[in-house]
């Protein structure tokens, strides 16, 4: 399978993206690789090292229930080599709008979906090494996927201020899995389909910009090593700060976990959290800073192991705007 033909017709309806050259990571964490699932990995049930994606049919395409490993030049076995990924070029600053409001029971996240940092150049320049990967893909309303721009939209997510863990985890029922409160943009599910009936880790299929983002349906979002451009990535030797909120309202934190009662851990022994230390939803219980107070509660972590941020949802999914539910569910 040729890399530029990896994600075809169905990907135009469910496209997601990938990674870039390494940069300053949270608390000094600068990974050189990502993990990617082996062919045959199930997405039909909650489990470590995968993403539990709800069954669905979009525009006549029924999603498969297993993942296929990609064969792009930057993938070697189940390893994504970050330095080998062609990056979408550019540094474009767009108008950013975002706010968070609290009541005694709710958290309201609203904005225009545009992050507070510069993004790549979309449409992608034809001279870019990443152009051919997108130009091979169809896109409704455009000559091809390389021509898709980034535009503002109605980002609105209402979640519980104090979310509760449900007895059983829920599958992910939207491309949007959470909102990055530090930037005002969203995380998307780590799945992308092709026209032959295969489903891939999008981080192994397509390049993104230097912040690990790109547009789907003109909406900018993140994948993979998505915290590269977040303004607050924490201090070495300390637990990572809050990056944003999952669609169920639980916090999503960086790759360094908390010590006893949230105390800083020694820098010499501190290691980024691994999937083996997290549950099937990519989270766990621990001491975190929550609305300015130290609390022991459930939360998710971001790292460089698939599914990178959110594997399934431990709480009840909040209310999203129709624009955020654009994938047909």
N, C-alpha and C positions, 0 to 999 in steps of 0.2 A: 504493500500500500504506500503510495507516494505521500509525503508529508503535506504537500499543499492541497491534496484532495481529501485530507483526513476528515474534515467536518463539512458535510455537504448540505443538501436541501433542508433537512430537519434542523440543522444547526442554526439556520437563519431564524428559526422560531425559538430556539433555546440556547443561543450562543452564550458562551462564557469565555474566560480568558486565561492569561498565564503570567509569566514572570519576567524578570529582567536581570540586569547586572546587579551584583550585591552593593549595598550601601550601608549607612549607619543603622544598625539594628537596635532594638530595645536593650538598654543596659549594656551596650557593647556587643550584643549577639549579632554576628554577621555570618549567616549560614552560606555555604558554597553549594549546597545541594538541597533538594526537596525529595521526599519519598512520593512514589506514585503507585497505585494499586496494580497488582498482577491481574492478568486476564482471568476472568471467572469470579472475581470478587463480587459478592452479593451486595446490592443496595436495598434488598427487600426486608431487612430486619436490622434492629439496632445491634451494633458490634463495633469493637475497636478497629481502627484503621480503615473505616469505610464511612459512608454517609447514608443514612436511612431516608430514602426519598419515596414519597407517597406515589402509588401507582397512578398513572394518568395517561390520557390521550390528548394530544394537541394537534389541531389541524389535520386530523386523520392519522397521525403518527402515534403509535402506542410505544411508550418507553420500555426498553428491555429491563430485566431485573438484575443483570450483572454488568460489570465493567470490562472493557477491553483495554489492554495496555497499548499506548501509542507507539508509533515508530518514527517520530520526528527526530532530527539530528541531535537534539539536546537530551534525549532519553536513552539511558543505558540500563537495561534490565528494569528494576524498579527504582532507579535513581534519576532524578532530573538534575542536570548539570547547569547551574544558573548562568555561568559565564558563557555558555554556548548558545544562549537564547538571543535571537535578534530583537532589539528593543524598538518599540515605536518611538520615533524621535520627537523632539519639540519640548517647549516649556511655555504653555499657554495658560494665562490667568483669566478666568471667567468670573462673572459676578456671583458671589456666594451669599446665600441666605440660610440661616439655621438658628433654631432656638430650642431650649428645653424648658418646659414649665411643669411644676409639681403641684399636686393637691395632696390631701391627706392619704389618698388611695391610688392615685393615678400619676403616670409620667407621660407627658406629651412631647413627642419629638416631631418638629415641623421644619421644613425648609424647601429649597428648590433643587436638591439633589446634587448641586455643584459643590465640590470640596473646596476647602479654604487654602489649598496649595495649587501650584501650577500642574497641569496635566500634559500629556502628549498631544501631538497635532492630529486631530481627527476632523475631517477625513485624513487618511494616512497618505503622506507624499509618495508618489510613484517611484521616487528614487530611493526609498527606504528599503532596507533588507527585509523588513517585516511585511512589506506591501503585498508580495505575491501570495502569502498565506491567506490574507483576507480577500484579495482580488479573485481568488478561485471560488469564493463562496457567494451564493445568491443572497440578496437582501431585498425585501419587499419595499418598493418605492425608490430603490437606488440601483445603479448599474451593477454593483457588487458590494460586499461588506466593507471593503476598504473606503467606500464613499460615505459611510455612516458618520454623521457629526455627533457632538455632544451638545445636548440642549437641556434647559431647566425643565423640571416637572414637579408635580405635587407630591412631595415626600411627606407623609403623615403616618406616624405610628403611635398608637396609644397602648401602653402596657401597664400592668400593676406596679405600683411603687415598691411593694414588697411581694414579689412573686413567690408562689408556693410550688414545691416539687410534687408532681403527680405520681400516682402509684406505678404507672407505666410510661415510658418515654413515647413521644409522638413522632411520626414521620414528618419530614419537611415538605410542606404543601405549597410552597411558593419559591420562585427563584430568589427572592430577597430573604436572607436568613437573619439579618440584623442591620443595625445602623451604627456607624462609627461616630460617636458623639464628639470625638476630637476633631473631626473634619467635616461632618455633615453629609457624607456619602454612605453608600450601603455595601455590605457584603452580599455576594450572590452564592447560590449553591454550586458545589464543585462537580457539576455534571454537564456534559455536552453530547448531543446525539448526532449521528450522521445518517445519510439516506439509505444505508445498507442494513440498518437495524442494530448498529453497535452504539454503545455508550462509553464515553471517555472521561477521564480527568481532564478538564479544560486547561489546567496548568501545564499539561504535557502536549497540548494540541496547537495553541496559538500564542504568539508574542503579545505582550502588553506594553504599557509605557513604563517609565522609570519608577513609578509608584505602584506598579502591579495592578493597574486599572485599565479599563477600556469601556466603550459603550455597548450595551445591548438595547435595541429599540430606542436609540439616542440617549439612553440613561447610563451615566458613568457609574462604575462599581469596581470592587476589588476582588482579587483572588490571591491564593498562595502566600508569599512573603509580604502580606498587605500592610504591615505596619512601618514600612520603610520611610514613608513621608509623614507619619504622624508627628505632631509637634512635641508631645510629651511621651518619651519612650522609657523614662525612668533613669535611675542612677545605679551605677555598678555596685553590686553587693546588696541591693535592696529589692524587694518584691516589685514586679512590674505594676504600673498603674492601670487604671481602668481605660480601656480603649473605646468601648461602646456597649451597646445593649443588644442581646439576641431578640428575636421576634417574640419570645415569651417573657421578656423583661429582665431576665437574669443578666448580670454583668459579664462582659468578655474582657479578660485581662491578658497582659503580655506573656512572654515565654518564661519569665522567672516567677516561681511560686513563692508563697509566703512561708516564713518560719513560724515557730511557736508564738501564738497570739499576735501574729503579724510583724514580729520583730525582723529587722534586717538580718540576712544571712551573710556569713563571711565571704568576701569576694573570692578568696582563693579556692573555696569549695563549692561555690554556687554554680549550678549547671542548669541549662534550660530544661524545662519540663518535657518529659517524653510521653508518648501515647500510653506506654505501659503504666504510667502513674495516673492516668485519667480513665474515666469510665467510658462506656460506649457512646456517650453524647459529647465526648471531648471536654468533660468538666469533672469537678469533684467538690467536696466540702473543704473549707479552710477559712482562715482569718483574712479578711479583706477590709479595705476602706470603702464604706457604703454610705453615701450621702453624708460624708464628713465624720462618720463614726466607725470604730473598729467593731466588726461583726463576724461571727462564725456562721457562714451560710454557703449555699451552693453557688457555683460560678463556673464559667467556661474559661479556657485558655487558648491563646493563639501560639502555634509553633510551626516548625517546618516539616511536620509529618502529616500526611493525608488523614483527615479532611481539613487540616490546618486551623480551623476555628470552631465550627459547630457541626457535630455529627448527627444529632437528632435533638429534639426539644424536650427538656425536663419539665417545663411549665406549660400553662395554657397559653396558646398563641394570642397575641393582642390583635387590635383592629388596625388594618392597613388601609391606605387610600386605594382607590381603584387603579390609579396609575402604577402603584407598586405591585398590583396583582395582575399585571398585563400579560402574564403567560397563559392565560386562558382558564384558570381554575375558578 
